[in-house]
């Protein structure tokens, strides 16, 4: 039903509050659901490994490469995918992405050799490329800067919650071995892949490309939101002494020096996060000697703690506007957690270190993606977001392979985690340095605006 406003008796602030509440309730739950199944389908291989590796005789190195090669396909097609999205609209392109990745996720059930694993995982990355930066760009079309970190947090909380729900669900599906002459890991890929296809078709009817096309908003709401987004596109919402984010062509945007500097902490975060995340179920099982189901529940609990931090991290980011400081803090948690994993290889304290490491997720994700749009707008923002994502997420290839290779070569993963800790420290130092630049300093005017608005 179309919302109703008494246009004669509301103030501009009232319209703004009602608009952002309506937009949040309309878009964020669907995008969250889309992303949670995206994470089921890209990360369920770590749960499947509890059964699949032994059945298919996959070595640690082969599994690490097969899991990580997803991110090579993903990285190669991020930028072109996001440029297409900016041209044809998010509704159609996000639908295409979801349908194709869901179909390939189901195809994982037929993998029998390492080579087949490599091919399907690579194609899965190609199919999914552009989803994450596409949604981040899409959110910039709907959420003003003072609401953006909370919107990003509402979307990206799907990452830890996919592990909270996916680990126990995956453990349950592993128990279906023998049903229909299939192994449990095959049922896991099939049952978790099909909903993505259905969500892709649903996106065609549910999503709206731009505020001015949203018939589920009233005209005053459409006008207010379009005006806010247009004002941000024309000039930076930053303080007067900060440089404006001028619209430039996508190619010129890709050459912006700050864009390339931001790749460093994002690459560090992904390398550590994916390197630890992929091996978390196996590390928990080896440290505690638990069953597959118990391991799944413990892993789910670790990610639940991270999920609980997301709303607070997003609100803190919008209220303080200290985006670089919070990203640096998150990378410091990455560093501390990695050191703990390296020092404590076979005890419950290693699980505690994994908890610390995962607290970095909400701190980094809710703030980091507010940084590129400080100096890029429009098509250049779409290209820039995709470039950062594509190069940074290649850490998802290197992280698992570093851990897998060193674990097989040395019989221990401690050395790998010392390396991951050092990488996280470098990323934190870069963010501390960026925080001193005028364009990234907390915007006091934006903070004041955020404190009087409710999303």
DOLO-790829 format. One record per residue (C-alpha): residue in one letter; z, y, x. Coordinates in nm, 3 decimals. Example, Ala and Ser with C-alpha at 12.3 -4.5 7.8 and 13.67 -1.06 7.14 Angstrom:
2
+-----+---------+---------+---------+
! res !      up !   north !    east !
+-----+---------+---------+---------+
!   a !   0.780 !  -0.450 !   1.230 !
!   s !   0.714 !  -0.106 !   1.367 !
+-----+---------+---------+---------+
***
This chain:
455
+-----+---------+---------+---------+
! res !      up !   north !    east !
+-----+---------+---------+---------+
!   x !   0.000 !   0.000 !   0.000 !
!   x !  -0.086 !   0.346 !   0.128 !
!   x !   0.225 !   0.553 !   0.221 !
!   x !   0.308 !   0.858 !   0.011 !
!   x !   0.433 !   1.194 !   0.140 !
!   x !   0.528 !   1.502 !  -0.059 !
!   x !   0.315 !   1.735 !   0.152 !
!   x !   0.475 !   2.052 !   0.015 !
!   x !   0.831 !   1.961 !   0.110 !
!   x !   0.809 !   1.821 !   0.460 !
!   x !   0.821 !   1.994 !   0.796 !
!   x !   0.597 !   1.920 !   1.092 !
!   x !   0.887 !   1.735 !   1.255 !
!   x !   0.934 !   1.522 !   0.943 !
!   x !   0.566 !   1.434 !   0.947 !
!   x !   0.593 !   1.341 !   1.315 !
!   x !   0.893 !   1.114 !   1.261 !
!   x !   0.735 !   0.941 !   0.961 !
!   x !   0.402 !   0.906 !   1.141 !
!   x !   0.542 !   0.744 !   1.455 !
!   x !   0.760 !   0.509 !   1.252 !
!   x !   0.459 !   0.404 !   1.046 !
!   x !   0.237 !   0.359 !   1.352 !
!   x !   0.504 !   0.158 !   1.532 !
!   x !   0.560 !  -0.076 !   1.238 !
!   x !   0.187 !  -0.122 !   1.184 !
!   x !   0.064 !  -0.181 !   1.538 !
!   x !   0.345 !  -0.303 !   1.761 !
!   x !   0.439 !  -0.626 !   1.577 !
!   x !   0.076 !  -0.743 !   1.573 !
!   x !   0.014 !  -0.651 !   1.938 !
!   x !   0.343 !  -0.817 !   2.029 !
!   x !   0.238 !  -1.137 !   1.851 !
!   x !  -0.103 !  -1.129 !   2.019 !
!   x !   0.055 !  -1.087 !   2.361 !
!   x !   0.320 !  -1.353 !   2.312 !
!   x !   0.050 !  -1.614 !   2.247 !
!   x !  -0.144 !  -1.477 !   2.541 !
!   x !   0.157 !  -1.554 !   2.758 !
!   x !   0.205 !  -1.896 !   2.599 !
!   x !  -0.152 !  -1.980 !   2.695 !
!   x !  -0.147 !  -1.845 !   3.049 !
!   x !   0.202 !  -1.966 !   3.152 !
!   x !   0.251 !  -2.291 !   2.959 !
!   x !   0.098 !  -2.468 !   3.258 !
!   x !   0.438 !  -2.430 !   3.430 !
!   x !   0.607 !  -2.635 !   3.154 !
!   x !   0.315 !  -2.878 !   3.136 !
!   x !   0.363 !  -2.934 !   3.512 !
!   x !   0.686 !  -3.122 !   3.443 !
!   x !   0.468 !  -3.402 !   3.306 !
!   x !   0.107 !  -3.321 !   3.394 !
!   x !   0.148 !  -3.307 !   3.773 !
!   x !   0.276 !  -3.663 !   3.794 !
!   x !   0.026 !  -3.803 !   3.544 !
!   x !  -0.276 !  -3.641 !   3.713 !
!   x !  -0.136 !  -3.687 !   4.066 !
!   x !  -0.152 !  -3.312 !   4.142 !
!   x !   0.001 !  -3.201 !   4.472 !
!   x !   0.211 !  -2.884 !   4.494 !
!   x !  -0.076 !  -2.704 !   4.668 !
!   x !  -0.334 !  -2.818 !   4.409 !
!   x !  -0.111 !  -2.715 !   4.119 !
!   x !  -0.032 !  -2.379 !   4.280 !
!   x !  -0.402 !  -2.306 !   4.335 !
!   x !  -0.500 !  -2.424 !   3.987 !
!   x !  -0.235 !  -2.210 !   3.822 !
!   x !  -0.310 !  -1.908 !   4.039 !
!   x !  -0.691 !  -1.915 !   4.020 !
!   x !  -0.653 !  -1.785 !   3.663 !
!   x !  -0.572 !  -1.445 !   3.813 !
!   x !  -0.888 !  -1.436 !   4.024 !
!   x !  -1.104 !  -1.466 !   3.714 !
!   x !  -0.879 !  -1.219 !   3.537 !
!   x !  -0.899 !  -0.965 !   3.821 !
!   x !  -1.276 !  -0.979 !   3.863 !
!   x !  -1.346 !  -0.891 !   3.498 !
!   x !  -1.062 !  -0.646 !   3.419 !
!   x !  -1.249 !  -0.321 !   3.485 !
!   x !  -1.578 !  -0.408 !   3.310 !
!   x !  -1.387 !  -0.552 !   3.015 !
!   x !  -1.181 !  -0.235 !   2.968 !
!   x !  -1.486 !  -0.012 !   2.998 !
!   x !  -1.653 !  -0.216 !   2.723 !
!   x !  -1.338 !  -0.183 !   2.510 !
!   x !  -1.340 !   0.196 !   2.551 !
!   x !  -1.704 !   0.200 !   2.439 !
!   x !  -1.706 !  -0.047 !   2.146 !
!   x !  -1.348 !  -0.003 !   2.027 !
!   x !  -1.029 !  -0.205 !   2.065 !
!   x !  -1.056 !  -0.381 !   1.728 !
!   x !  -1.370 !  -0.578 !   1.807 !
!   x !  -1.309 !  -0.629 !   2.177 !
!   x !  -0.948 !  -0.747 !   2.150 !
!   x !  -1.064 !  -0.989 !   1.880 !
!   x !  -1.332 !  -1.129 !   2.113 !
!   x !  -1.081 !  -1.168 !   2.394 !
!   x !  -0.829 !  -1.357 !   2.181 !
!   x !  -1.085 !  -1.596 !   2.028 !
!   x !  -1.238 !  -1.697 !   2.362 !
!   x !  -0.911 !  -1.732 !   2.552 !
!   x !  -0.761 !  -1.941 !   2.269 !
!   x !  -1.055 !  -2.179 !   2.278 !
!   x !  -1.028 !  -2.221 !   2.655 !
!   x !  -0.651 !  -2.268 !   2.634 !
!   x !  -0.714 !  -2.563 !   2.403 !
!   x !  -0.970 !  -2.697 !   2.651 !
!   x !  -0.692 !  -2.738 !   2.908 !
!   x !  -0.593 !  -3.057 !   2.727 !
!   x !  -0.905 !  -3.232 !   2.862 !
!   x !  -0.841 !  -3.155 !   3.230 !
!   x !  -0.830 !  -3.470 !   3.443 !
!   x !  -0.896 !  -3.365 !   3.804 !
!   x !  -0.790 !  -3.075 !   4.027 !
!   x !  -1.145 !  -2.941 !   4.018 !
!   x !  -1.147 !  -2.936 !   3.637 !
!   x !  -0.811 !  -2.759 !   3.642 !
!   x !  -0.953 !  -2.492 !   3.873 !
!   x !  -1.262 !  -2.433 !   3.656 !
!   x !  -1.083 !  -2.409 !   3.320 !
!   x !  -0.803 !  -2.189 !   3.456 !
!   x !  -1.059 !  -1.957 !   3.617 !
!   x !  -1.257 !  -1.930 !   3.291 !
!   x !  -0.934 !  -1.870 !   3.099 !
!   x !  -0.870 !  -1.571 !   3.326 !
!   x !  -1.224 !  -1.442 !   3.270 !
!   x !  -1.182 !  -1.472 !   2.892 !
!   x !  -0.845 !  -1.296 !   2.885 !
!   x !  -0.948 !  -1.017 !   3.126 !
!   x !  -0.900 !  -0.676 !   2.972 !
!   x !  -0.638 !  -0.768 !   2.714 !
!   x !  -0.341 !  -0.610 !   2.888 !
!   x !  -0.500 !  -0.287 !   3.018 !
!   x !  -0.695 !  -0.268 !   2.694 !
!   x !  -0.377 !  -0.266 !   2.487 !
!   x !  -0.211 !  -0.016 !   2.725 !
!   x !  -0.514 !   0.213 !   2.686 !
!   x !  -0.508 !   0.155 !   2.310 !
!   x !  -0.143 !   0.264 !   2.297 !
!   x !  -0.234 !   0.594 !   2.466 !
!   x !  -0.462 !   0.664 !   2.167 !
!   x !  -0.174 !   0.618 !   1.923 !
!   x !   0.151 !   0.713 !   2.099 !
!   x !   0.225 !   1.055 !   2.254 !
!   x !   0.382 !   1.046 !   2.600 !
!   x !   0.737 !   1.099 !   2.470 !
!   x !   0.709 !   0.778 !   2.267 !
!   x !   0.500 !   0.574 !   2.507 !
!   x !   0.757 !   0.382 !   2.715 !
!   x !   0.927 !   0.255 !   2.400 !
!   x !   0.589 !   0.149 !   2.261 !
!   x !   0.502 !  -0.029 !   2.587 !
!   x !   0.844 !  -0.197 !   2.588 !
!   x !   0.793 !  -0.308 !   2.227 !
!   x !   0.464 !  -0.467 !   2.327 !
!   x !   0.565 !  -0.611 !   2.664 !
!   x !   0.891 !  -0.765 !   2.546 !
!   x !   0.652 !  -1.046 !   2.454 !
!   x !   0.651 !  -1.150 !   2.823 !
!   x !   1.013 !  -1.272 !   2.846 !
!   x !   1.026 !  -1.376 !   2.481 !
!   x !   0.721 !  -1.596 !   2.535 !
!   x !   0.931 !  -1.778 !   2.795 !
!   x !   1.236 !  -1.785 !   2.568 !
!   x !   1.033 !  -1.945 !   2.290 !
!   x !   0.769 !  -2.114 !   2.503 !
!   x !   1.003 !  -2.309 !   2.730 !
!   x !   1.194 !  -2.492 !   2.450 !
!   x !   0.874 !  -2.528 !   2.246 !
!   x !   0.695 !  -2.666 !   2.548 !
!   x !   0.979 !  -2.906 !   2.617 !
!   x !   0.960 !  -3.027 !   2.256 !
!   x !   0.582 !  -3.071 !   2.269 !
!   x !   0.612 !  -3.275 !   2.590 !
!   x !   0.802 !  -3.523 !   2.376 !
!   x !   0.492 !  -3.591 !   2.163 !
!   x !   0.353 !  -3.825 !   2.428 !
!   x !   0.176 !  -4.118 !   2.261 !
!   x !   0.104 !  -3.938 !   1.934 !
!   x !  -0.269 !  -3.971 !   1.868 !
!   x !  -0.305 !  -4.138 !   2.207 !
!   x !  -0.244 !  -3.803 !   2.377 !
!   x !   0.014 !  -3.701 !   2.635 !
!   x !   0.276 !  -3.440 !   2.550 !
!   x !   0.121 !  -3.185 !   2.787 !
!   x !  -0.211 !  -3.222 !   2.602 !
!   x !  -0.043 !  -3.147 !   2.268 !
!   x !   0.121 !  -2.845 !   2.432 !
!   x !  -0.214 !  -2.688 !   2.526 !
!   x !  -0.373 !  -2.766 !   2.188 !
!   x !  -0.090 !  -2.644 !   1.964 !
!   x !  -0.030 !  -2.326 !   2.161 !
!   x !  -0.400 !  -2.240 !   2.195 !
!   x !  -0.510 !  -2.252 !   1.831 !
!   x !  -0.300 !  -1.956 !   1.704 !
!   x !  -0.471 !  -1.726 !   1.955 !
!   x !  -0.808 !  -1.801 !   1.794 !
!   x !  -0.667 !  -1.723 !   1.448 !
!   x !  -0.509 !  -1.398 !   1.570 !
!   x !  -0.844 !  -1.293 !   1.714 !
!   x !  -1.009 !  -1.317 !   1.374 !
!   x !  -0.709 !  -1.139 !   1.215 !
!   x !  -0.747 !  -0.847 !   1.458 !
!   x !  -1.087 !  -0.764 !   1.307 !
!   x !  -0.926 !  -0.676 !   0.975 !
!   x !  -0.588 !  -0.546 !   1.091 !
!   x !  -0.643 !  -0.314 !   1.386 !
!   x !  -0.781 !   0.040 !   1.362 !
!   x !  -0.956 !   0.201 !   1.658 !
!   x !  -0.830 !   0.562 !   1.628 !
!   x !  -0.577 !   0.764 !   1.424 !
!   x !  -0.845 !   0.958 !   1.235 !
!   x !  -0.976 !   0.626 !   1.096 !
!   x !  -0.634 !   0.501 !   0.977 !
!   x !  -0.642 !   0.490 !   0.596 !
!   x !  -0.291 !   0.343 !   0.607 !
!   x !  -0.166 !   0.689 !   0.714 !
!   x !  -0.165 !   0.995 !   0.488 !
!   x !  -0.394 !   1.284 !   0.577 !
!   x !  -0.105 !   1.498 !   0.713 !
!   x !   0.002 !   1.204 !   0.927 !
!   x !  -0.351 !   1.146 !   1.058 !
!   x !  -0.392 !   1.516 !   1.132 !
!   x !  -0.055 !   1.543 !   1.307 !
!   x !  -0.114 !   1.241 !   1.529 !
!   x !  -0.474 !   1.332 !   1.611 !
!   x !  -0.359 !   1.680 !   1.708 !
!   x !  -0.083 !   1.547 !   1.935 !
!   x !  -0.317 !   1.306 !   2.113 !
!   x !  -0.588 !   1.573 !   2.150 !
!   x !  -0.340 !   1.821 !   2.299 !
!   x !  -0.240 !   1.562 !   2.558 !
!   x !  -0.603 !   1.487 !   2.635 !
!   x !  -0.680 !   1.855 !   2.697 !
!   x !  -0.380 !   1.936 !   2.909 !
!   x !  -0.090 !   1.758 !   3.072 !
!   x !   0.241 !   1.749 !   2.884 !
!   x !   0.403 !   1.791 !   3.223 !
!   x !   0.607 !   2.094 !   3.325 !
!   x !   0.412 !   2.409 !   3.412 !
!   x !   0.449 !   2.356 !   3.785 !
!   x !   0.295 !   2.009 !   3.759 !
!   x !  -0.083 !   1.965 !   3.784 !
!   x !  -0.272 !   1.891 !   3.464 !
!   x !  -0.437 !   1.555 !   3.408 !
!   x !  -0.795 !   1.667 !   3.389 !
!   x !  -1.049 !   1.441 !   3.220 !
!   x !  -1.295 !   1.304 !   3.475 !
!   x !  -1.564 !   1.038 !   3.469 !
!   x !  -1.451 !   0.673 !   3.498 !
!   x !  -1.611 !   0.639 !   3.842 !
!   x !  -1.437 !   0.949 !   3.975 !
!   x !  -1.113 !   0.829 !   3.821 !
!   x !  -1.140 !   0.503 !   4.014 !
!   x !  -1.141 !   0.702 !   4.338 !
!   x !  -0.821 !   0.895 !   4.267 !
!   x !  -0.585 !   0.847 !   4.566 !
!   x !  -0.273 !   0.811 !   4.350 !
!   x !  -0.437 !   0.526 !   4.163 !
!   x !  -0.467 !   0.326 !   4.484 !
!   x !  -0.111 !   0.404 !   4.589 !
!   x !   0.020 !   0.277 !   4.252 !
!   x !  -0.156 !  -0.054 !   4.317 !
!   x !   0.095 !  -0.128 !   4.597 !
!   x !   0.413 !  -0.157 !   4.386 !
!   x !   0.225 !  -0.327 !   4.101 !
!   x !   0.078 !  -0.585 !   4.338 !
!   x !   0.423 !  -0.643 !   4.493 !
!   x !   0.583 !  -0.686 !   4.151 !
!   x !   0.318 !  -0.934 !   4.033 !
!   x !   0.324 !  -1.137 !   4.352 !
!   x !   0.702 !  -1.179 !   4.332 !
!   x !   0.715 !  -1.223 !   3.955 !
!   x !   0.437 !  -1.479 !   3.926 !
!   x !   0.538 !  -1.657 !   4.244 !
!   x !   0.889 !  -1.706 !   4.112 !
!   x !   0.796 !  -1.746 !   3.744 !
!   x !   0.550 !  -2.029 !   3.784 !
!   x !   0.797 !  -2.234 !   3.986 !
!   x !   1.109 !  -2.141 !   3.786 !
!   x !   1.119 !  -2.458 !   3.570 !
!   x !   1.081 !  -2.680 !   3.876 !
!   x !   1.339 !  -2.481 !   4.075 !
!   x !   1.592 !  -2.495 !   3.790 !
!   x !   1.542 !  -2.869 !   3.748 !
!   x !   1.578 !  -2.935 !   4.121 !
!   x !   1.882 !  -2.709 !   4.157 !
!   x !   2.075 !  -2.849 !   3.860 !
!   x !   1.927 !  -3.196 !   3.819 !
!   x !   1.862 !  -3.140 !   3.448 !
!   x !   1.628 !  -3.319 !   3.205 !
!   x !   1.299 !  -3.166 !   3.093 !
!   x !   1.449 !  -3.042 !   2.766 !
!   x !   1.764 !  -2.903 !   2.929 !
!   x !   1.549 !  -2.733 !   3.194 !
!   x !   1.335 !  -2.573 !   2.923 !
!   x !   1.643 !  -2.439 !   2.745 !
!   x !   1.791 !  -2.295 !   3.064 !
!   x !   1.460 !  -2.126 !   3.154 !
!   x !   1.445 !  -1.987 !   2.801 !
!   x !   1.796 !  -1.844 !   2.842 !
!   x !   1.697 !  -1.669 !   3.166 !
!   x !   1.408 !  -1.494 !   2.998 !
!   x !   1.616 !  -1.410 !   2.690 !
!   x !   1.849 !  -1.204 !   2.907 !
!   x !   1.548 !  -1.013 !   3.041 !
!   x !   1.417 !  -0.959 !   2.686 !
!   x !   1.745 !  -0.803 !   2.577 !
!   x !   1.704 !  -0.534 !   2.844 !
!   x !   1.358 !  -0.422 !   2.726 !
!   x !   1.463 !  -0.190 !   2.438 !
!   x !   1.720 !  -0.016 !   2.658 !
!   x !   1.475 !   0.018 !   2.949 !
!   x !   1.209 !   0.174 !   2.725 !
!   x !   1.451 !   0.419 !   2.564 !
!   x !   1.600 !   0.514 !   2.902 !
!   x !   1.253 !   0.572 !   3.045 !
!   x !   1.147 !   0.804 !   2.762 !
!   x !   1.476 !   0.997 !   2.766 !
!   x !   1.500 !   1.041 !   3.142 !
!   x !   1.125 !   1.052 !   3.216 !
!   x !   1.217 !   0.915 !   3.560 !
!   x !   0.940 !   0.657 !   3.559 !
!   x !   0.917 !   0.612 !   3.939 !
!   x !   1.293 !   0.582 !   3.977 !
!   x !   1.317 !   0.303 !   3.721 !
!   x !   1.022 !   0.114 !   3.873 !
!   x !   1.191 !   0.139 !   4.215 !
!   x !   1.515 !   0.006 !   4.064 !
!   x !   1.328 !  -0.286 !   3.909 !
!   x !   1.168 !  -0.374 !   4.241 !
!   x !   1.511 !  -0.358 !   4.404 !
!   x !   1.624 !  -0.626 !   4.156 !
!   x !   1.315 !  -0.827 !   4.257 !
!   x !   1.417 !  -0.801 !   4.620 !
!   x !   1.782 !  -0.893 !   4.559 !
!   x !   1.692 !  -1.187 !   4.336 !
!   x !   1.441 !  -1.324 !   4.588 !
!   x !   1.700 !  -1.305 !   4.866 !
!   x !   1.944 !  -1.494 !   4.644 !
!   x !   1.688 !  -1.769 !   4.576 !
!   x !   1.618 !  -1.800 !   4.950 !
!   x !   1.985 !  -1.821 !   5.047 !
!   x !   2.101 !  -2.053 !   4.767 !
!   x !   1.853 !  -2.340 !   4.738 !
!   x !   2.053 !  -2.607 !   4.553 !
!   x !   2.320 !  -2.466 !   4.321 !
!   x !   2.388 !  -2.281 !   3.999 !
!   x !   2.391 !  -1.962 !   4.207 !
!   x !   2.015 !  -2.001 !   4.256 !
!   x !   1.980 !  -1.987 !   3.877 !
!   x !   2.190 !  -1.668 !   3.878 !
!   x !   1.955 !  -1.522 !   4.141 !
!   x !   1.659 !  -1.602 !   3.913 !
!   x !   1.835 !  -1.407 !   3.637 !
!   x !   1.868 !  -1.103 !   3.866 !
!   x !   1.502 !  -1.134 !   3.963 !
!   x !   1.391 !  -1.140 !   3.600 !
!   x !   1.588 !  -0.827 !   3.507 !
!   x !   1.319 !  -0.643 !   3.703 !
!   x !   1.063 !  -0.721 !   3.432 !
!   x !   1.175 !  -0.467 !   3.166 !
!   x !   1.265 !  -0.201 !   3.421 !
!   x !   0.924 !  -0.210 !   3.587 !
!   x !   0.696 !  -0.276 !   3.290 !
!   x !   0.836 !  -0.018 !   3.048 !
!   x !   0.798 !   0.266 !   3.300 !
!   x !   0.513 !   0.176 !   3.535 !
!   x !   0.234 !   0.205 !   3.280 !
!   x !   0.338 !   0.559 !   3.191 !
!   x !   0.249 !   0.670 !   3.546 !
!   x !  -0.136 !   0.646 !   3.560 !
!   x !  -0.179 !   0.863 !   3.249 !
!   x !   0.013 !   1.141 !   3.426 !
!   x !  -0.308 !   1.219 !   3.617 !
!   x !  -0.587 !   1.036 !   3.427 !
!   x !  -0.711 !   1.077 !   3.070 !
!   x !  -0.984 !   0.938 !   2.846 !
!   x !  -1.242 !   0.704 !   2.996 !
!   x !  -1.101 !   0.755 !   3.346 !
!   x !  -0.764 !   0.633 !   3.219 !
!   x !  -0.923 !   0.318 !   3.073 !
!   x !  -1.095 !   0.245 !   3.404 !
!   x !  -0.789 !   0.333 !   3.613 !
!   x !  -0.551 !   0.120 !   3.410 !
!   x !  -0.787 !  -0.175 !   3.444 !
!   x !  -0.827 !  -0.124 !   3.818 !
!   x !  -0.452 !  -0.121 !   3.880 !
!   x !  -0.408 !  -0.425 !   3.659 !
!   x !  -0.696 !  -0.618 !   3.813 !
!   x !  -0.595 !  -0.571 !   4.175 !
!   x !  -0.223 !  -0.584 !   4.112 !
!   x !  -0.240 !  -0.895 !   3.899 !
!   x !  -0.421 !  -1.077 !   4.178 !
!   x !  -0.065 !  -1.118 !   4.302 !
!   x !  -0.054 !  -1.385 !   4.034 !
!   x !  -0.294 !  -1.581 !   4.254 !
!   x !  -0.122 !  -1.513 !   4.584 !
!   x !   0.239 !  -1.556 !   4.465 !
!   x !   0.214 !  -1.914 !   4.334 !
!   x !  -0.004 !  -2.016 !   4.629 !
!   x !   0.241 !  -1.870 !   4.883 !
!   x !   0.529 !  -2.062 !   4.728 !
!   x !   0.326 !  -2.380 !   4.678 !
!   x !   0.177 !  -2.384 !   5.028 !
!   x !   0.503 !  -2.311 !   5.210 !
!   x !   0.696 !  -2.552 !   4.992 !
!   x !   0.454 !  -2.831 !   5.079 !
!   x !   0.436 !  -2.735 !   5.447 !
!   x !   0.811 !  -2.689 !   5.509 !
!   x !   0.970 !  -2.896 !   5.235 !
!   x !   1.155 !  -2.584 !   5.116 !
!   x !   1.069 !  -2.264 !   4.932 !
!   x !   1.333 !  -2.049 !   5.104 !
!   x !   1.089 !  -1.902 !   5.358 !
!   x !   0.847 !  -1.803 !   5.083 !
!   x !   1.118 !  -1.613 !   4.896 !
!   x !   1.217 !  -1.421 !   5.206 !
!   x !   0.857 !  -1.303 !   5.222 !
!   x !   0.859 !  -1.213 !   4.852 !
!   x !   1.180 !  -1.014 !   4.902 !
!   x !   1.017 !  -0.810 !   5.178 !
!   x !   0.714 !  -0.737 !   4.961 !
!   x !   0.936 !  -0.617 !   4.675 !
!   x !   1.120 !  -0.388 !   4.916 !
!   x !   0.791 !  -0.229 !   5.026 !
!   x !   0.700 !  -0.165 !   4.661 !
!   x !   1.038 !  -0.002 !   4.594 !
!   x !   1.001 !   0.226 !   4.897 !
!   x !   0.655 !   0.338 !   4.781 !
!   x !   0.796 !   0.428 !   4.437 !
!   x !   1.078 !   0.628 !   4.592 !
!   x !   0.817 !   0.821 !   4.788 !
!   x !   0.599 !   0.881 !   4.479 !
!   x !   0.902 !   1.014 !   4.293 !
!   x !   0.898 !   1.318 !   4.521 !
!   x !   0.550 !   1.424 !   4.407 !
!   x !   0.533 !   1.698 !   4.144 !
!   x !   0.314 !   1.498 !   3.906 !
!   x !   0.575 !   1.219 !   3.886 !
!   x !   0.893 !   1.427 !   3.873 !
!   x !   1.089 !   1.398 !   3.546 !
!   x !   0.945 !   1.637 !   3.288 !
!   x !   1.235 !   1.832 !   3.139 !
!   x !   1.029 !   1.969 !   2.852 !
!   x !   0.920 !   1.619 !   2.751 !
!   x !   1.280 !   1.497 !   2.776 !
!   x !   1.390 !   1.767 !   2.535 !
!   x !   1.116 !   1.677 !   2.290 !
!   x !   1.198 !   1.309 !   2.308 !
!   x !   1.566 !   1.371 !   2.235 !
!   x !   1.478 !   1.529 !   1.898 !
!   x !   1.224 !   1.272 !   1.781 !
!   x !   1.270 !   0.923 !   1.647 !
!   x !   0.990 !   0.672 !   1.695 !
+-----+---------+---------+---------+
***
